[in-house]
Structures are given as structure tokens and as C-alpha cells.
């Protein structure tokens, strides 16, 4: 039986030195965000689930970005507090 694995990504940085949300900013010749590479590598490494810890202050931008790429029906959102 294959063991279920979850990757926990701490993505709550504000990118103040970078100047924007570096997790979702398009970079390089193919305009892929760091988040693309994170998700791609995690899936190919065999992770079953990816959990992102983010700040509520940029949750909308983050959710819009991820939702456009993987589909909103695959997002599980949870709010605390």
C-alpha cells in the first residue's frame, strides 16, 4: 500500500525586498512563477497533496493564481481565527 504524502510549503513571505509576491510573479523566458516549479516538482516527486501556508492579506491573489492553473474545484481553503 502506497503511503500518502503531503508537502507543506511555507509561502507567507511578503516579498518586501523583492517588491511583489515572488511566489506568483512570472519569471524567466517562459514566464513561469516559482509556484509552478514547486507544484511540478512536488507532483513528480510523488506528493499526493500540497498545503500552502499564506498570509490572509494576499490570499485572494494567491487563490486566483492557483485556481486558474489547477481549477478552483481542487482547492481546499481553510480559515482560522
C-alpha positions as CSV (number, residue, x, y, z in Angstrom):
1,X,0.0,0.0,0.0
2,X,1.4,3.4,-1.0
3,X,1.8,5.8,1.8
4,X,0.0,9.2,1.3
5,X,2.4,12.2,1.5
6,X,1.7,15.9,1.9
7,X,4.1,18.7,1.2
8,X,3.8,21.8,3.5
9,X,5.0,25.0,1.8
10,X,5.6,28.0,3.9
11,X,4.7,30.8,1.5
12,X,3.7,33.6,3.8
13,X,6.6,35.9,2.9
14,X,5.5,39.4,1.8
15,X,8.3,39.8,-0.8
16,X,9.1,43.3,0.6
17,X,12.7,43.2,-0.7
18,X,11.6,41.6,-3.9
19,X,8.9,44.2,-4.5
20,X,5.9,41.8,-5.1
21,X,4.6,38.4,-4.3
22,X,7.5,36.4,-5.5
23,X,5.7,33.1,-5.3
24,X,3.3,34.1,-8.1
25,X,5.4,36.6,-10.1
26,X,6.2,35.3,-13.7
27,X,10.0,34.8,-14.1
28,X,12.3,33.7,-16.8
29,X,11.9,33.1,-20.6
30,X,8.7,31.0,-20.1
31,X,7.1,33.4,-17.6
32,X,6.6,30.7,-15.0
33,X,6.2,31.5,-11.4
34,X,8.2,29.9,-8.6
35,X,4.9,28.3,-7.6
36,X,4.7,26.5,-10.9
37,X,8.1,24.8,-10.2
38,X,7.1,24.0,-6.6
39,X,3.9,22.2,-7.7
40,X,5.5,20.5,-10.7
41,X,8.4,19.1,-8.6
42,X,6.1,18.0,-5.8
43,X,3.8,16.1,-8.1
44,X,6.7,14.4,-9.9
45,X,8.3,13.5,-6.6
46,X,5.1,11.7,-5.6
47,X,3.4,14.0,-3.2
48,X,-0.4,13.4,-3.0
49,X,-1.3,16.8,-1.6
50,X,0.3,20.2,-1.3
51,X,-0.6,22.6,1.5
52,X,0.4,26.3,1.3
53,X,0.6,28.4,4.4
54,X,0.0,32.0,3.2
55,X,-1.0,35.4,4.7
56,X,-4.6,36.4,4.6
57,X,-3.6,39.8,3.2
58,X,-2.7,38.2,-0.1
59,X,-5.0,35.2,-0.1
60,X,-7.1,36.5,-3.0
61,X,-4.2,36.9,-5.4
62,X,-2.8,33.6,-4.4
63,X,-6.1,31.7,-4.7
64,X,-6.8,33.4,-8.1
65,X,-3.4,32.4,-9.4
66,X,-3.6,28.7,-8.2
67,X,-7.3,28.4,-9.1
68,X,-6.6,29.4,-12.7
69,X,-3.9,26.8,-13.1
70,X,-5.3,23.8,-11.2
71,X,-9.0,24.6,-11.1
72,X,-10.9,26.1,-8.2
73,X,-12.7,22.8,-7.5
74,X,-9.3,21.3,-6.5
75,X,-8.6,24.0,-3.9
76,X,-9.3,23.3,-0.2
77,X,-9.4,26.5,1.8
78,X,-9.5,26.8,5.5
79,X,-9.6,30.0,7.6
80,X,-8.6,30.2,11.2
81,X,-9.4,32.9,13.7
